[in-house]
Amino acid sequence: MTLLDPFLLILIILIAALTFIVLALAPLVIELKMPRDKGPRQILKKSLDRRIRSRYEKPVTIGQCSPSNSNMLRNLQDVLDQADVRAIRIGKDTTRIFGNVVFSPCLEASDNILVEGTLSVGDYCVFHRSVKAKGNVHIGNGVTVKGNLISEGDLTILDETVIGGSVHSEGSVKIGEKVFIASSVVAVGDVELYENSEVKKNILTRGVIKVVRHPKVDLPSTIDEIG
């Protein structure tokens, strides 16, 4: 039997030793290279969802009137391009507006309007289709809504407004003088209206119906106005 050369034998032993050391230390090296857990992280004071919502908390006024055109009807699509408000088109006939919105007087819209917040409509606006808001809704004087008017909050309709469809509110409804509603009023809360207003069909509510039988009178604020 031929014995291995002593130098070759030492080399084989060294290679075997190095291989053993590498295999033994490999898990430790991998562990050291892995990202360390830095512990609990600080939670933001405002969640992302809350920050997105807070961006739209302040009402955005759309279509401000100037004295020179205060009696002119202006198209909603034109003024949305000029206002700092986020809106998208849904289908062929619906505009979805994000945030709390104030429509200036004399504004006209041909689309269905869906507002992801509160809605305040100025006097003499014209909506050729339906209007819906996720928050409270305030409708000014002499407004025309040819479709339905829907609110997931409280709903106020001022004088001489015409609603061509129905009115639906998840809260209470207040209706001013000489308001005409071509269909029904449906409310979760109370319904208040003046006797010289007309609801063509039914008033359905879980609350109470209050009919104000005396028209509003603007009382003088000073003795000088009495004369």
C-alpha positions as CSV (number, residue, x, y, z in Angstrom):
1,M,0.0,0.0,0.0
2,T,1.4,3.4,-1.1
3,L,1.4,6.1,1.5
4,L,0.4,9.6,0.5
5,D,3.0,12.2,0.2
6,P,3.2,14.1,3.6
7,F,2.8,17.5,1.9
8,L,-0.3,16.3,0.0
9,L,-1.8,14.8,3.2
10,I,-1.3,18.1,5.1
11,L,-3.0,20.0,2.2
12,I,-6.0,17.7,2.2
13,I,-6.3,18.1,6.0
14,L,-6.2,21.9,5.7
15,I,-8.8,21.9,2.9
16,A,-11.1,19.7,5.0
17,A,-10.6,22.0,8.1
18,L,-11.4,25.1,6.1
19,T,-14.5,23.5,4.6
20,F,-15.7,22.6,8.1
21,I,-15.1,26.1,9.4
22,V,-17.0,27.7,6.4
23,L,-20.0,25.4,6.8
24,A,-20.0,26.0,10.6
25,L,-19.9,29.8,10.3
26,A,-22.3,30.2,7.3
27,P,-25.5,30.5,9.4
28,L,-23.8,33.1,11.6
29,V,-22.7,35.2,8.5
30,I,-26.2,34.9,7.0
31,E,-27.8,36.1,10.3
32,L,-25.4,39.1,10.5
33,K,-26.3,40.1,6.9
34,M,-30.0,40.0,7.4
35,P,-31.8,43.3,8.2
36,R,-32.3,43.8,11.9
37,D,-35.6,44.6,13.5
38,K,-35.3,48.2,14.8
39,G,-38.1,47.7,17.2
40,P,-41.5,49.4,17.3
41,R,-41.9,52.3,14.9
42,Q,-43.5,55.6,15.7
43,I,-47.1,55.8,14.5
44,L,-48.0,58.9,12.5
45,K,-50.2,61.3,14.3
46,K,-52.6,61.3,11.3
47,S,-53.4,58.2,9.5
48,L,-53.2,58.2,5.7
49,D,-56.9,58.0,5.4
50,R,-57.4,60.9,7.8
51,R,-54.9,63.0,6.0
52,I,-56.7,62.4,2.7
53,R,-60.0,63.3,4.2
54,S,-58.6,66.5,5.9
55,R,-57.4,67.7,2.6
56,Y,-61.1,68.1,1.6
57,E,-62.5,69.4,4.9
58,K,-62.5,73.1,3.8
59,P,-65.3,73.8,1.3
60,V,-64.2,74.6,-2.2
61,T,-66.2,77.3,-3.9
62,I,-67.0,76.5,-7.6
63,G,-67.9,79.1,-10.2
64,Q,-67.7,82.5,-8.4
65,C,-69.9,85.2,-9.9
66,S,-68.7,88.6,-10.7
67,P,-71.1,91.6,-10.8
68,S,-70.9,91.7,-14.6
69,N,-72.2,88.1,-15.0
70,S,-74.1,87.5,-11.8
71,N,-77.3,86.9,-13.8
72,M,-75.7,84.5,-16.3
73,L,-75.9,80.8,-16.2
74,R,-72.5,79.2,-16.5
75,N,-71.7,75.6,-17.3
76,L,-70.2,73.4,-14.6
77,Q,-67.7,71.7,-16.8
78,D,-66.1,75.1,-17.6
79,V,-65.8,76.2,-14.0
80,L,-64.5,72.9,-12.7
81,D,-61.4,73.4,-14.9
82,Q,-60.8,76.7,-13.2
83,A,-61.4,75.6,-9.6
84,D,-58.9,73.8,-7.4
85,V,-61.1,70.7,-6.9
86,R,-60.7,67.1,-7.7
87,A,-63.5,65.7,-9.9
88,I,-63.9,62.7,-12.3
89,R,-66.4,61.8,-15.0
90,I,-68.4,58.6,-14.5
91,G,-70.0,57.3,-17.7
92,K,-71.6,59.8,-20.0
93,D,-73.7,61.8,-17.7
94,T,-72.3,61.9,-14.1
95,T,-69.7,64.1,-12.5
96,R,-68.2,63.0,-9.1
97,I,-66.7,65.8,-7.0
98,F,-64.5,65.1,-4.0
99,G,-64.6,67.2,-0.8
100,N,-67.0,69.8,0.6
101,V,-68.3,72.0,-2.2
102,V,-70.0,75.4,-2.5
103,F,-71.7,76.1,-5.8
104,S,-71.9,79.8,-6.5
105,P,-75.2,81.4,-7.6
106,C,-76.3,81.2,-11.2
107,L,-74.4,78.0,-12.0
108,E,-75.7,75.4,-14.5
109,A,-74.9,71.7,-14.6
110,S,-76.1,69.2,-17.3
111,D,-74.7,66.1,-15.5
112,N,-75.8,64.1,-12.5
113,I,-73.8,65.5,-9.6
114,L,-72.3,63.3,-6.9
115,V,-70.5,65.1,-4.1
116,E,-68.3,63.2,-1.7
117,G,-68.9,65.6,1.2
118,T,-71.2,68.5,2.1
119,L,-72.9,70.6,-0.6
120,S,-74.1,74.2,-0.6
121,V,-75.9,75.5,-3.6
122,G,-76.2,79.2,-4.3
123,D,-79.3,81.0,-5.5
124,Y,-80.7,80.4,-9.0
125,C,-78.5,77.4,-9.9
126,V,-79.9,75.0,-12.5
127,F,-79.3,71.2,-12.4
128,H,-80.6,69.3,-15.4
129,R,-80.3,65.9,-13.7
130,S,-80.1,64.6,-10.1
131,V,-77.9,65.8,-7.3
132,K,-76.6,63.7,-4.5
133,A,-74.2,64.5,-1.6
134,K,-72.6,62.3,1.1
135,G,-73.0,65.0,3.7
136,N,-75.4,67.8,4.6
137,V,-77.0,69.7,1.7
138,H,-78.1,73.4,1.6
139,I,-80.1,74.5,-1.4
140,G,-80.5,78.2,-2.0
141,N,-83.4,80.3,-3.3
142,G,-84.9,79.8,-6.7
143,V,-82.8,76.7,-7.5
144,T,-84.0,74.2,-10.1
145,V,-83.2,70.4,-9.8
146,K,-84.8,68.6,-12.6
147,G,-84.0,65.1,-11.2
148,N,-83.9,63.8,-7.6
149,L,-82.2,65.5,-4.7
150,I,-80.5,63.1,-2.3
151,S,-78.5,63.7,0.9
152,E,-76.9,61.3,3.4
153,G,-77.2,64.1,6.0
154,D,-79.6,66.9,6.8
155,L,-81.2,68.7,3.9
156,T,-82.4,72.4,3.7
157,I,-84.3,73.8,0.8
158,L,-84.9,77.6,0.6
159,D,-87.7,79.5,-1.0
160,E,-89.1,79.1,-4.5
161,T,-87.0,76.1,-5.4
162,V,-88.3,73.5,-7.8
163,I,-87.4,69.8,-7.5
164,G,-88.5,67.8,-10.6
165,G,-88.1,64.4,-8.8
166,S,-88.1,63.2,-5.3
167,V,-86.2,64.4,-2.2
168,H,-84.5,61.8,0.0
169,S,-82.5,62.5,3.2
170,E,-80.9,60.3,5.8
171,G,-81.4,63.1,8.3
172,S,-84.0,65.9,8.7
173,V,-85.5,68.0,5.9
174,K,-86.4,71.7,6.1
175,I,-88.4,73.2,3.2
176,G,-88.9,76.9,2.7
177,E,-91.7,78.9,1.1
178,K,-93.2,78.3,-2.3
179,V,-91.1,75.2,-2.9
180,F,-92.5,72.7,-5.4
181,I,-91.5,69.0,-5.3
182,A,-92.9,66.9,-8.1
183,S,-92.6,63.6,-6.3
184,S,-92.2,62.4,-2.7
185,V,-90.2,63.5,0.3
186,V,-88.5,60.6,2.2
187,A,-86.6,61.4,5.4
188,V,-85.2,59.5,8.4
189,G,-85.5,62.5,10.6
190,D,-88.2,65.2,10.9
191,V,-89.7,67.1,8.0
192,E,-90.6,70.8,8.3
193,L,-92.2,72.8,5.5
194,Y,-94.3,75.9,4.9
195,E,-98.0,75.5,4.0
196,N,-97.5,77.4,0.8
197,S,-95.0,74.8,-0.5
198,E,-96.3,71.7,-2.4
199,V,-95.2,68.1,-2.3
200,K,-97.0,66.4,-5.2
201,K,-96.9,62.9,-3.7
202,N,-96.3,61.5,-0.2
203,I,-94.1,62.7,2.7
204,L,-92.6,59.6,4.4
205,T,-90.6,60.0,7.6
206,R,-89.6,58.2,10.8
207,G,-89.8,61.5,12.6
208,V,-92.5,64.1,12.8
209,I,-94.0,66.4,10.1
210,K,-94.2,70.0,11.0
211,V,-96.2,72.4,8.8
212,V,-95.5,76.1,9.3
213,R,-98.7,77.9,8.7
214,H,-97.5,81.5,8.7
215,P,-95.3,82.9,6.0
216,K,-91.9,84.3,7.1
217,V,-91.9,88.0,7.8
218,D,-88.7,90.1,7.7
219,L,-89.0,92.2,10.9
220,P,-87.2,95.6,11.0
221,S,-83.9,95.4,12.9
222,T,-83.9,99.1,13.9
223,I,-86.4,101.9,14.8
224,D,-85.3,103.9,11.8
225,E,-86.6,101.1,9.5
226,I,-90.0,101.4,11.0
227,G,-90.3,105.1,10.1
